[in-house]
Amino acid sequence: WTDKQNGVYTYTFAKSVKGDAGIPYDGSLPHRVGLEIRLSPAIPSNNAVYTFTPATNLPVNESGREIVDNDTCNACHDNLSFHGGARFDLQYCAMCHESYSFDAQSGNSIDLKVMIHKIHSGADLPSVQEGHPYYIIGFRDSVHDYSNVVLPQDIRNCVNCHAGSGTG
């Protein structure tokens, strides 16, 4: 971190994002960086997310990947948060909950779109109906069993969560 002494900070990554891990770098594509700020238990945490295009150094207001937003979730869940209450922004969540992500203990996918749909299907999942619980091991090795979750509406009513996405 470098404090510019004017309310602006810069950060230099330890590794170059250009071509690391065999992934080709394309500065014309949207990139996202996220920061979790926890000052004290008395002060709410902050999930700062910035999506930009490195080639232009301009922010990207809509990446085309925001299918559900925080307000939609909070309409039913009233300040949804995870991992000890410090993570609550869907854009921030999606940075780790990618298509290749899975829970090491249960083996279940924690890809955000898969995980959320399975959680909301809970008791109706064919695997649960066959006697196999659907759970994820979370913060501080806590077991979150979603096998009894019953969505209080028809799961096919997609527009309640995917408002404006044209699904349904």
C-alpha positions as a printed Julia matrix, in Angstrom:
168×3 Matrix{Float64}:
   0.0     0.0     0.0
   1.11    3.5    -0.71
  -0.73    6.36    0.95
  -0.75    9.35   -1.42
  -1.72   11.57    1.58
  -4.8    12.91   -0.2
  -7.31   10.16    0.51
  -5.95    8.08   -2.36
  -4.02    4.83   -1.99
  -2.24    2.68   -4.53
  -1.51   -1.01   -4.31
   1.16   -3.01   -6.08
   0.45   -6.71   -6.54
   3.13   -9.16   -5.44
   2.84  -11.0    -8.77
   2.23   -9.73  -12.25
  -1.24  -10.43  -13.6
   0.18  -10.59  -17.1
   0.4   -14.23  -18.1
   0.73  -15.65  -14.57
  -0.43  -19.27  -14.1
  -0.68  -19.84  -17.83
  -3.7   -17.56  -18.22
  -3.27  -15.18  -21.14
  -3.61  -11.55  -20.15
  -5.97   -9.32  -22.13
  -6.08   -5.72  -20.92
  -9.14   -4.98  -23.07
 -11.33   -7.26  -20.91
 -13.0    -6.12  -17.68
 -10.96   -6.83  -14.54
 -12.21   -6.73  -10.96
 -10.33   -6.09   -7.75
 -11.89   -6.38   -4.33
 -10.94   -5.33   -0.87
 -12.41   -6.38    2.45
 -11.98   -3.86    5.22
 -12.56   -4.92    8.84
 -11.63   -2.24   11.35
 -13.28   -3.54   14.51
 -16.32   -5.55   15.6
 -18.1    -2.27   16.39
 -17.64   -0.89   12.86
 -19.36   -2.67    9.96
 -17.01   -4.22    7.42
 -16.72   -2.9     3.88
 -16.5    -4.86    0.62
 -14.94   -2.44   -1.84
 -15.16   -3.69   -5.43
 -13.77   -1.94   -8.5
 -14.35   -3.22  -12.03
 -12.29   -1.57  -14.77
 -10.64   -2.1   -18.14
  -6.83   -1.9   -17.8
  -6.32   -0.88  -21.44
  -8.31    2.32  -20.89
  -8.0     2.54  -17.09
 -11.72    3.39  -17.05
 -14.33    1.91  -14.74
 -16.82   -0.59  -16.08
 -20.26    0.18  -14.72
 -21.87   -2.95  -16.14
 -19.76   -5.98  -17.0
 -22.78   -7.94  -18.23
 -22.29  -10.48  -15.46
 -24.44   -8.89  -12.75
 -27.46  -11.17  -12.95
 -28.64  -10.59   -9.36
 -27.86   -7.63   -7.12
 -27.59   -7.06   -3.39
 -30.95   -5.32   -3.13
 -32.71   -8.29   -4.7
 -31.2   -10.71   -2.15
 -31.83   -8.38    0.76
 -35.5    -8.01   -0.18
 -35.97  -11.51    1.28
 -32.88  -12.01    3.43
 -32.54   -8.63    5.19
 -28.8    -7.87    5.0
 -27.47  -11.19    3.76
 -23.88  -11.8     4.89
 -21.42  -14.67    5.19
 -17.99  -15.63    6.48
 -18.45  -14.12    9.9
 -20.63  -11.27    8.66
 -17.86   -9.52    6.73
 -18.82  -10.53    3.19
 -22.09   -9.27    1.78
 -21.54   -7.78   -1.68
 -22.41  -10.18   -4.51
 -19.73   -8.73   -6.79
 -17.2    -9.42   -4.06
 -18.58  -12.93   -3.44
 -18.34  -13.79   -7.14
 -14.59  -13.12   -7.1
 -13.97  -16.34   -5.13
 -17.1   -18.34   -5.9
 -16.07  -19.16   -9.49
 -16.95  -22.1   -11.73
 -13.87  -24.04  -10.6
 -14.53  -23.54   -6.86
 -15.63  -26.34   -4.57
 -15.96  -27.06   -0.86
 -12.98  -29.23    0.08
 -14.84  -31.05    2.87
 -18.13  -31.88    1.11
 -16.95  -31.82   -2.49
 -19.94  -29.64   -3.4
 -19.56  -26.83   -5.9
 -19.36  -23.34   -4.42
 -19.64  -21.71   -7.84
 -21.96  -18.84   -6.89
 -24.66  -19.57   -9.46
 -24.67  -23.33   -8.76
 -24.48  -22.95   -5.0
 -27.23  -20.32   -4.77
 -29.62  -22.32   -6.95
 -28.95  -25.48   -4.92
 -29.4   -23.69   -1.59
 -32.72  -22.26   -2.73
 -33.8   -25.7    -4.0
 -32.69  -27.44   -0.78
 -35.35  -29.99    0.11
 -36.39  -30.36   -3.55
 -32.95  -31.44   -4.79
 -33.13  -35.0    -6.18
 -30.0   -35.95   -4.19
 -31.6   -34.71   -0.95
 -34.81  -36.59   -1.72
 -32.65  -39.72   -2.18
 -31.26  -39.23    1.34
 -28.01  -37.37    0.62
 -27.87  -34.04    2.49
 -26.78  -30.88    0.7
 -24.31  -29.04    2.91
 -21.26  -26.81    2.76
 -18.56  -26.42    5.4
 -18.14  -22.71    6.04
 -16.59  -20.13    8.31
 -14.62  -21.73   11.17
 -15.57  -25.22    9.93
 -19.27  -24.67   10.61
 -21.62  -27.05    8.82
 -24.36  -25.39    6.8
 -26.95  -28.0     5.88
 -29.44  -26.68    3.31
 -31.33  -29.95    2.95
 -34.44  -28.55    4.62
 -34.58  -25.22    2.78
 -37.92  -24.66    1.11
 -38.23  -21.6    -1.1
 -41.55  -19.9    -0.23
 -42.41  -19.55   -3.93
 -42.19  -21.53   -7.14
 -38.49  -21.95   -7.98
 -39.39  -21.33  -11.62
 -40.43  -17.76  -10.75
 -36.98  -16.59  -11.84
 -37.78  -12.87  -12.1
 -38.09  -12.5    -8.32
 -34.32  -12.94   -8.05
 -33.23  -12.26  -11.62
 -35.2    -9.01  -12.0
 -34.7    -7.45  -15.4
 -32.52  -10.28  -16.7
 -35.12  -11.6   -19.11
 -35.22  -15.01  -17.43
 -38.45  -16.7   -16.51
